[in-house]
């Protein structure tokens, strides 16, 4: 019953997406406003089918319906309820089904928010998004169908991968990452619509910027949570290893971050229109490439929990996306004419341009290092390995340059600048940066890149705090709008500016944490008997003995460890090994003592009850917790930048043309939304 109902709903979603894509694209190109209501109906139908299909699958998982192939693959009667729920995204078929739900939600949200805006624009944008939905519902209905029936029906299943049951972060990390990945569909649809219409004024840019920022936030949080999961679960003493699947999420983050900066130049100087759209299209293509890398099984990664044969289908889709994107940029790009040019290299727009080039260079470097082993094997038949040294050597200088530009950009004015004024604004932040480096040297810290990072962090922080403190000014003489419109525009930009600088502070925190935890880590390993002590830096780790226990889905052996900190405080830690019924090897869970200054990280490698010994890997990671603590800062800054103004909404509604009004009557879209 569940298999038939679920599969029927997927086919319904495929039908709605196909019809909506056809009507939306054809109607939009013909400038037929009558198509829009039909597209909206298809959007609602697509969402309803995807939501219902996911509910059916969750019901099958919770009721242990092993007649459904996906449940037989990842379900188990012993699995706790919470992990039964999240096992929806623990393997390929379920994760693609979940992807369809998120896509349906995004498309519906975009349609509802902008439903009163120009119908032909919305038809093109929604038609493009539903065309992407066609591909994913085709996957769900075909190569990645989770609703196949199983006969004979097994009495029980293996449960999800043990690593996915080993920490609470797996409950939220994949959804955050998927919300970031799938969210890029919306700006892709807007970008394609802009190219098809040959227009990209402020009205096009407003929703494009907002929806990209939404996806960027989820992607940022997903990446950080993923590094936290790797740190807290895998027990290898790290959080980022330039793994192919890690890189898959990092690539679209780089290009979407470049896009967010490029929009500043477009808004203020009407430049970089084609470049900005290129970044949007690239970000979406890279998300699809990342999905292929994660779910095709072509890469051997600890983050990839599935092997499948959907790789060729994804490659065809990626090829189609590249062809469509390049064709649109080549044939329609000439319509997006820049309205001004770069006049001075000593200006904010120049730093944004350099910033974009650095982001693209890092993207190309990471992409090349990730794909080169596959290319080498395909061409030469030799599988090579591109490891962490390559990525660090190529990407670290670029990252330091980005940090430097985060300070220089806000310090410079738009247009041209007076060198004397720049020097006056430069010397205080520079002095603070040098003072930070001096303090680090006095404290015994060494290393070129870490010290440079700390100094630049001080430099950027001073400039960012100074910019946050600047009062909001409305210069009526520079505006042609009325007082209310000018005030609303200034308030909206001030909010975005304020939120953007808070995000910058969050990024500075991450830079400092990564530099400190990478350059000044202390590592010790050893085997100790019960009652003996292992010295880790200034910590004393005393092994007290073993304990054991049983949980519904696993048993465990844990070590009791007494830790004496440098300040004399005493606490206990319990690194352990978890044993799952259908896994031959145990899954370790490290223990972490977290402080603002540093983490003490203990991983149990082996133990012997007979000899009373235990073997540990131990690390001290300075500042590492700041990476995870940056999440609230990033979220706060992004929400401030996204939060709509009541007055802005009022002006937007007043200026919005009725659906079906000619372009001359209402403009290309609601200009008040900018």
NORJOPE-V287959 format. One record per pair of residues at least 4 apart in sequence whose ideal C-beta (glycine too) atoms are under 7 Angstrom apart, sorted by the first residue. I is the first residue (numbers start at 1). J is the second residue. If there is no record, write none. Layout:
I&J / I&J
This chain:
1&5 / 2&6 / 2&56 / 2&59 / 2&60 / 2&65 / 2&68 / 3&7 / 3&67 / 3&68 / 3&147 / 3&148 / 3&149 / 4&8 / 5&9 / 5&56 / 6&10 / 6&53 / 6&56 / 6&57 / 6&147 / 7&11 / 7&145 / 7&147 / 8&12 / 9&13 / 9&49 / 9&52 / 9&53 / 9&56 / 10&14 / 10&53 / 10&137 / 10&140 / 10&141 / 10&147 / 11&15 / 11&141 / 12&16 / 12&49 / 13&17 / 13&46 / 13&49 / 13&50 / 13&53 / 13&100 / 13&137 / 14&18 / 14&134 / 14&137 / 14&138 / 14&141 / 15&19 / 16&20 / 16&42 / 16&45 / 16&46 / 16&49 / 17&21 / 17&46 / 17&130 / 17&133 / 17&134 / 17&137 / 18&22 / 18&134 / 19&23 / 19&42 / 20&24 / 20&39 / 20&42 / 20&43 / 20&46 / 20&126 / 20&127 / 20&130 / 21&25 / 21&127 / 21&130 / 21&131 / 21&134 / 22&26 / 23&27 / 23&35 / 23&38 / 23&39 / 24&28 / 24&35 / 24&39 / 24&123 / 24&124 / 24&126 / 24&127 / 24&130 / 25&29 / 25&124 / 25&127 / 25&128 / 26&30 / 27&32 / 27&35 / 27&123 / 28&35 / 28&120 / 28&123 / 28&124 / 28&127 / 28&196 / 29&196 / 31&120 / 33&119 / 33&120 / 33&659 / 33&660 / 35&39 / 35&123 / 36&40 / 36&119 / 36&122 / 36&123 / 36&659 / 37&41 / 38&42 / 39&43 / 39&123 / 39&126 / 39&127 / 40&44 / 40&111 / 40&115 / 41&45 / 42&46 / 42&130 / 43&47 / 43&107 / 43&108 / 43&111 / 43&126 / 44&48 / 44&108 / 45&49 / 46&50 / 46&104 / 46&107 / 46&130 / 46&133 / 47&51 / 47&104 / 47&105 / 47&107 / 47&108 / 48&52 / 49&53 / 50&54 / 50&100 / 50&101 / 50&104 / 51&55 / 51&101 / 51&104 / 52&56 / 53&57 / 53&97 / 54&58 / 54&97 / 54&98 / 54&101 / 55&59 / 56&60 / 57&61 / 57&70 / 57&88 / 57&94 / 57&97 / 57&146 / 58&62 / 58&85 / 58&88 / 59&63 / 60&65 / 60&68 / 60&71 / 61&71 / 61&75 / 61&84 / 61&87 / 61&88 / 62&81 / 62&84 / 64&71 / 64&75 / 64&77 / 65&71 / 66&71 / 66&72 / 66&75 / 66&150 / 66&153 / 66&154 / 66&157 / 67&149 / 67&150 / 67&153 / 68&72 / 68&147 / 69&73 / 69&146 / 69&148 / 69&149 / 69&150 / 70&74 / 70&93 / 70&94 / 70&146 / 71&75 / 71&157 / 72&150 / 72&154 / 72&157 / 73&91 / 73&157 / 74&87 / 74&90 / 74&91 / 74&94 / 74&157 / 74&159 / 74&160 / 75&79 / 75&84 / 75&87 / 75&157 / 75&159 / 76&156 / 76&157 / 76&158 / 76&159 / 77&156 / 78&159 / 78&552 / 78&553 / 79&83 / 79&84 / 79&87 / 79&159 / 79&160 / 79&553 / 80&552 / 80&553 / 81&85 / 82&86 / 82&171 / 83&87 / 83&160 / 83&165 / 86&90 / 86&170 / 86&171 / 87&94 / 87&160 / 88&94 / 88&98 / 89&94 / 89&95 / 89&98 / 89&174 / 90&94 / 90&160 / 90&161 / 90&164 / 90&305 / 91&95 / 91&305 / 91&306 / 92&96 / 92&144 / 92&295 / 92&306 / 92&308 / 93&97 / 93&144 / 93&145 / 93&146 / 94&98 / 94&146 / 95&99 / 95&295 / 96&100 / 96&136 / 96&139 / 96&140 / 96&144 / 97&140 / 97&146 / 98&102 / 98&178 / 99&103 / 99&136 / 99&178 / 99&182 / 100&104 / 100&136 / 100&137 / 100&140 / 101&105 / 102&106 / 102&178 / 102&179 / 102&182 / 103&107 / 103&133 / 103&136 / 103&182 / 103&185 / 104&108 / 105&109 / 106&110 / 106&182 / 106&183 / 106&185 / 106&186 / 107&111 / 107&126 / 107&129 / 107&130 / 107&133 / 108&112 / 109&113 / 110&114 / 110&186 / 110&211 / 111&115 / 111&126 / 114&122 / 114&207 / 116&656 / 116&659 / 117&121 / 117&122 / 117&656 / 117&669 / 117&670 / 118&122 / 118&657 / 118&666 / 118&668 / 118&669 / 119&123 / 119&659 / 119&660 / 120&124 / 121&125 / 121&193 / 121&197 / 121&669 / 122&126 / 123&127 / 124&128 / 124&193 / 124&196 / 124&197 / 125&129 / 125&189 / 125&190 / 125&193 / 126&130 / 126&189 / 127&131 / 128&188 / 128&189 / 128&192 / 128&193 / 129&133 / 129&185 / 129&186 / 129&189 / 130&134 / 132&136 / 132&185 / 133&137 / 134&138 / 135&139 / 135&317 / 136&140 / 137&141 / 138&142 / 139&143 / 139&144 / 139&310 / 139&313 / 140&144 / 140&145 / 141&145 / 143&309 / 143&310 / 143&313 / 144&310 / 150&154 / 158&582 / 159&553 / 159&582 / 160&164 / 160&165 / 161&305 / 162&166 / 162&580 / 162&583 / 162&587 / 163&233 / 163&587 / 164&170 / 164&305 / 165&553 / 166&233 / 166&578 / 166&587 / 166&589 / 167&229 / 167&232 / 167&233 / 169&173 / 169&225 / 169&228 / 169&229 / 169&232 / 170&174 / 170&229 / 172&176 / 172&225 / 173&177 / 173&222 / 173&225 / 173&226 / 173&229 / 174&178 / 175&179 / 176&180 / 176&218 / 176&221 / 176&222 / 176&225 / 177&181 / 177&219 / 177&222 / 177&226 / 177&249 / 178&182 / 179&183 / 179&218 / 180&215 / 180&218 / 180&219 / 180&222 / 181&287 / 181&290 / 181&291 / 183&214 / 183&215 / 183&218 / 184&188 / 184&215 / 184&252 / 184&283 / 184&284 / 184&287 / 185&189 / 185&284 / 186&190 / 186&211 / 187&191 / 187&208 / 187&211 / 187&212 / 187&215 / 187&280 / 188&192 / 188&280 / 188&281 / 188&284 / 189&193 / 190&194 / 190&207 / 190&208 / 190&211 / 191&195 / 191&208 / 191&277 / 191&280 / 191&281 / 192&196 / 192&328 / 193&197 / 194&199 / 194&200 / 194&204 / 194&277 / 195&277 / 195&328 / 195&329 / 195&332 / 196&332 / 198&332 / 198&335 / 199&204 / 199&668 / 200&204 / 200&205 / 200&273 / 200&277 / 200&336 / 201&668 / 202&206 / 202&267 / 202&671 / 202&674 / 203&667 / 203&668 / 203&669 / 203&670 / 203&671 / 203&673 / 203&674 / 204&208 / 204&668 / 204&669 / 205&209 / 205&263 / 205&266 / 205&267 / 205&674 / 206&210 / 206&673 / 206&674 / 207&211 / 207&673 / 208&212 / 208&280 / 209&213 / 209&263 / 210&214 / 210&642 / 211&215 / 212&216 / 212&256 / 212&259 / 212&260 / 212&280 / 213&217 / 213&260 / 213&638 / 213&641 / 213&642 / 214&218 / 214&642 / 215&219 / 215&256 / 216&220 / 216&256 / 216&257 / 216&260 / 217&221 / 217&634 / 217&635 / 217&638 / 218&222 / 219&223 / 219&249 / 219&252 / 219&253 / 220&224 / 220&253 / 220&634 / 221&225 / 221&631 / 221&635 / 222&226 / 222&249 / 223&227 / 223&249 / 223&250 / 223&253 / 224&228 / 224&627 / 224&628 / 224&630 / 224&631 / 225&229 / 226&230 / 226&246 / 226&249 / 227&231 / 227&239 / 227&240 / 227&627 / 228&232 / 228&239 / 228&628 / 229&233 / 230&234 / 230&239 / 231&238 / 231&239 / 232&592 / 233&589 / 234&302 / 235&588 / 235&590 / 235&603 / 237&523 / 237&601 / 237&603 / 237&617 / 237&619 / 239&627 / 240&246 / 241&246 / 241&388 / 242&246 / 242&247 / 242&388 / 242&391 / 243&247 / 243&301 / 243&302 / 243&303 / 244&248 / 244&293 / 244&299 / 244&301 / 244&370 / 245&293 / 245&294 / 245&299 / 245&301 / 245&303 / 245&304 / 246&250 / 246&303 / 247&251 / 247&366 / 247&370 / 248&290 / 248&293 / 248&294 / 249&253 / 249&290 / 250&254 / 250&366 / 251&255 / 251&286 / 251&290 / 251&363 / 251&366 / 251&367 / 252&256 / 252&283 / 252&286 / 252&287 / 252&290 / 253&257 / 254&258 / 254&359 / 254&362 / 254&363 / 255&259 / 255&279 / 255&282 / 255&283 / 255&286 / 255&359 / 255&363 / 256&260 / 256&283 / 257&261 / 257&359 / 258&262 / 258&279 / 258&356 / 258&359 / 258&360 / 259&263 / 259&276 / 259&279 / 259&280 / 259&283 / 261&352 / 261&355 / 261&356 / 262&266 / 262&272 / 262&275 / 262&276 / 262&279 / 262&352 / 262&356 / 263&267 / 263&276 / 264&268 / 264&352 / 265&269 / 265&271 / 265&272 / 265&349 / 265&352 / 266&270 / 266&271 / 266&272 / 266&273 / 266&276 / 268&414 / 269&340 / 269&349 / 269&414 / 270&338 / 270&339 / 270&340 / 271&338 / 271&340 / 271&349 / 272&276 / 273&277 / 273&336 / 273&338 / 274&278 / 274&329 / 274&333 / 274&336 / 275&279 / 276&280 / 277&281 / 278&282 / 278&329 / 279&283 / 281&285 / 281&325 / 282&286 / 283&287 / 284&288 / 285&289 / 285&318 / 285&321 / 285&322 / 285&325 / 286&290 / 287&291 / 288&292 / 288&317 / 288&318 / 288&321 / 289&293 / 289&318 / 290&294 / 291&295 / 292&296 / 292&311 / 292&314 / 292&318 / 293&298 / 293&299 / 294&304 / 295&306 / 295&308 / 295&310 / 296&308 / 296&310 / 296&311 / 296&314 / 297&304 / 297&306 / 297&307 / 297&308 / 298&311 / 298&374 / 299&304 / 310&314 / 311&315 / 312&316 / 313&317 / 314&318 / 315&319 / 316&320 / 317&321 / 318&322 / 319&323 / 320&324 / 321&325 / 322&326 / 323&327 / 324&328 / 325&329 / 326&330 / 327&331 / 328&332 / 329&333 / 342&349 / 342&350 / 343&415 / 343&416 / 344&350 / 344&415 / 344&416 / 344&417 / 345&350 / 346&350 / 346&412 / 346&417 / 346&419 / 346&422 / 347&412 / 347&413 / 347&414 / 347&415 / 347&416 / 347&417 / 348&352 / 348&409 / 348&412 / 348&413 / 348&414 / 349&353 / 349&414 / 350&354 / 351&355 / 351&405 / 351&408 / 351&409 / 351&412 / 352&356 / 352&409 / 353&357 / 354&358 / 354&405 / 355&359 / 355&402 / 355&405 / 355&409 / 356&360 / 357&361 / 358&362 / 358&398 / 358&401 / 358&402 / 359&363 / 360&364 / 361&365 / 361&398 / 362&366 / 362&395 / 362&398 / 363&367 / 364&368 / 365&369 / 365&394 / 365&395 / 366&370 / 366&391 / 366&395 / 367&371 / 368&372 / 369&386 / 369&390 / 369&391 / 371&375 / 372&376 / 372&386 / 373&377 / 373&383 / 373&384 / 373&385 / 373&386 / 374&378 / 375&379 / 376&380 / 376&382 / 376&383 / 376&384 / 377&381 / 377&382 / 377&383 / 386&390 / 388&392 / 389&393 / 390&394 / 391&395 / 392&396 / 395&399 / 396&400 / 396&449 / 397&401 / 398&402 / 399&403 / 400&404 / 400&449 / 400&452 / 400&453 / 400&456 / 401&405 / 402&406 / 403&453 / 403&456 / 403&460 / 403&511 / 404&408 / 404&456 / 405&409 / 406&460 / 406&504 / 406&507 / 407&411 / 407&429 / 407&456 / 407&459 / 407&460 / 407&463 / 408&412 / 410&463 / 410&464 / 410&467 / 411&425 / 411&426 / 411&463 / 412&417 / 412&422 / 413&417 / 417&421 / 417&422 / 418&422 / 419&423 / 420&424 / 421&425 / 422&426 / 423&427 / 426&430 / 427&431 / 428&432 / 428&462 / 429&433 / 429&459 / 429&462 / 429&463 / 430&434 / 430&459 / 431&435 / 432&436 / 432&458 / 432&459 / 432&462 / 433&437 / 433&455 / 433&456 / 433&458 / 433&459 / 434&438 / 434&455 / 435&439 / 436&440 / 436&454 / 436&455 / 436&458 / 437&441 / 437&451 / 437&454 / 437&455 / 438&442 / 439&443 / 440&445 / 440&451 / 440&454 / 441&445 / 445&450 / 445&451 / 445&520 / 447&451 / 447&519 / 448&452 / 449&453 / 450&454 / 450&515 / 450&516 / 450&519 / 451&455 / 452&456 / 453&457 / 453&511 / 453&512 / 453&515 / 454&458 / 454&512 / 454&515 / 455&459 / 456&460 / 457&461 / 457&508 / 457&511 / 457&512 / 458&462 / 459&463 / 460&464 / 460&508 / 461&465 / 461&505 / 461&508 / 462&466 / 463&467 / 464&468 / 464&501 / 464&504 / 464&505 / 465&469 / 467&501 / 468&498 / 468&501 / 472&490 / 472&491 / 472&494 / 474&486 / 474&487 / 474&490 / 476&483 / 476&486 / 479&486 / 481&485 / 481&486 / 482&486 / 483&487 / 484&488 / 484&651 / 485&489 / 485&651 / 486&490 / 487&491 / 488&492 / 488&645 / 488&647 / 488&648 / 488&651 / 489&493 / 490&494 / 491&495 / 491&645 / 492&496 / 492&645 / 492&648 / 493&497 / 494&498 / 495&499 / 495&640 / 495&641 / 495&643 / 496&500 / 496&641 / 497&501 / 498&502 / 498&640 / 499&503 / 499&637 / 499&638 / 499&640 / 499&641 / 500&504 / 500&637 / 500&641 / 501&505 / 502&506 / 502&633 / 502&636 / 502&637 / 502&640 / 503&507 / 503&634 / 503&637 / 503&638 / 504&508 / 505&509 / 505&633 / 506&510 / 506&630 / 506&633 / 506&634 / 506&637 / 507&511 / 508&512 / 509&513 / 509&626 / 509&630 / 509&633 / 510&514 / 510&627 / 510&630 / 511&515 / 512&516 / 512&623 / 512&626 / 513&517 / 513&623 / 513&624 / 513&626 / 513&627 / 514&518 / 514&627 / 515&519 / 516&520 / 516&622 / 516&623 / 517&521 / 517&621 / 517&622 / 517&623 / 517&624 / 520&622 / 521&619 / 521&620 / 521&621 / 522&536 / 522&537 / 522&619 / 522&620 / 523&619 / 524&534 / 524&536 / 524&618 / 525&616 / 525&617 / 525&618 / 526&534 / 526&616 / 527&613 / 527&615 / 528&532 / 528&534 / 528&543 / 528&613 / 528&614 / 529&612 / 529&613 / 530&543 / 530&544 / 530&545 / 530&612 / 532&543 / 533&540 / 533&541 / 533&542 / 534&541 / 534&616 / 534&618 / 535&540 / 536&541 / 536&600 / 536&618 / 536&620 / 537&620 / 538&566 / 539&563 / 539&564 / 539&565 / 539&566 / 539&600 / 540&564 / 541&561 / 541&563 / 541&602 / 541&618 / 542&561 / 542&562 / 543&559 / 543&561 / 543&614 / 544&560 / 544&561 / 544&562 / 545&560 / 546&557 / 546&559 / 546&607 / 546&609 / 547&558 / 547&560 / 548&556 / 548&557 / 549&555 / 549&556 / 550&555 / 553&580 / 554&578 / 554&579 / 554&580 / 555&579 / 556&576 / 556&577 / 556&578 / 556&579 / 557&576 / 557&577 / 557&607 / 558&574 / 558&576 / 559&574 / 559&575 / 559&576 / 559&604 / 559&607 / 559&614 / 560&572 / 560&574 / 561&572 / 561&573 / 561&574 / 561&575 / 561&602 / 562&570 / 562&572 / 563&571 / 563&573 / 563&593 / 563&600 / 564&568 / 564&570 / 565&569 / 571&593 / 573&591 / 573&593 / 573&602 / 574&591 / 575&589 / 575&590 / 575&591 / 575&602 / 575&603 / 575&604 / 576&589 / 576&604 / 577&586 / 577&588 / 577&604 / 578&586 / 578&587 / 578&589 / 579&586 / 580&587 / 583&587 / 588&603 / 588&604 / 590&601 / 590&602 / 590&603 / 591&602 / 592&599 / 592&601 / 593&599 / 593&600 / 594&599 / 594&625 / 597&622 / 598&620 / 598&621 / 598&622 / 598&623 / 599&621 / 599&624 / 599&625 / 600&620 / 601&618 / 601&619 / 601&621 / 602&616 / 602&618 / 603&616 / 603&617 / 604&614 / 604&616 / 605&615 / 605&616 / 605&617 / 606&615 / 607&613 / 607&614 / 608&613 / 625&629 / 626&630 / 630&634 / 631&635 / 632&636 / 633&637 / 634&638 / 635&639 / 636&640 / 637&641 / 638&642 / 639&643 / 644&648 / 644&649 / 645&649 / 646&650 / 647&651 / 648&652 / 648&672 / 649&653 / 650&654 / 651&655 / 651&672 / 652&656 / 652&670 / 652&672 / 652&673 / 654&672 / 655&670 / 655&671 / 655&672 / 656&670 / 657&661 / 657&665 / 657&666 / 661&665 / 661&666 / 663&667 / 663&668 / 667&671
